[in-house]
């Protein structure tokens, strides 16, 4: 049996501890399993596990259906920058280590950071989970397309109708990496044979949803995949990055929660008050009506820690980030990531709130008896 060698790398501590816990939970022990599972994660990352070819074929199938494949995540190492590390000396096969090092050299990160990304991906399901998700994306389409449908038949709710088939054909006609508005509209007119603005708008929306693309942050008429847009606006959630008119109702609610949460996160108290006028002008860029903004605010306030105050005009959202963190940790973490990974964002104030900005005000009653910040946030422990 080939002698095994130690990795001996500095690895982000928290991710290594999660991986060790995962292995122990999965197998009841880390003895004899930890090195084996680390090897499996490294093989997947280096594409030496024997299934890289299968994944490429599945990606071809996904593309043929007019959908986009998810990124493999090999470049998403920035979350491990500057975090505490621990020395990992687990033993692995030397050939596996060599293959992994060769693949990791394509990254600008250390072996330890890239290894952390590999074990994180593996712990989340790895290649098997990716393949399952991608096949799920096309399974329903395949079932519908295999149904016998005549060219002029209408969609019966089971078989794939003409509209869906045209959407797929339009997706396949467009360039793979990016395309401009003119190319999209021309493909719609040529393939779907529609010319009215409402019909073009309907096809346009279905195509961009299927391809999972969004406007380039700096070139609005250029459409690019979500993962590429994210690289141009690192740390900015897609709900806050995309133009409001391209977001559905749930995404607009999330946009509000992230924006007001981020503003609260840069105050000393973690509390803030944001009016409907501010939301309409600075979060939705005037793309929503007053009535719609109010409805979205009401939905955003369905989580504990964000409250809708209708006793004033205009109405306002009151945020207590500490309470939100206790009751909705997932949303809280997204807000903190948005705050920490970007220098500015929606509702960014020109001057950060400090303790000297706080003063007593007649509206103390609305803040539970605490002093109120000049931006409306209630002072308190944070």
Secondary structure, 3 states (H helix, E strand, C coil): CCCEEECCEEEEHHHHHHHHHHHHHHHCCCCCCHHHHHHHHHHHHHCCCCCHHHHHHHHHHHHHCCCCCCCCCCCCCHHHCCCCEEEECCEEEHHHHHHHHHHHCCCCCCHHHHHHHHHHHHHCCHHHHHHHHHHHHHHHHHHHHHCCCCCCCCCCCCCCCHHHHHHHHHHHHCCCCEEEHHHHHHHHHHHHCCCCHHHHHHHHHHHHHHHCEEECCCCCCEEEEHHHHHHHCCCCCHHHHCCHHHCCHHHHHHHHHHHHHHHHHCCCCCEEEEEHHHHHHHHCCCCCCHHHHHHHHHHHCCCCCEEEECCCCCCEEEEEHHHHHHHCHHHHHHHHHHHHHCCCCCCCCCCCCCHHHEECCHHHHHHCCCCEECCCCECCCC
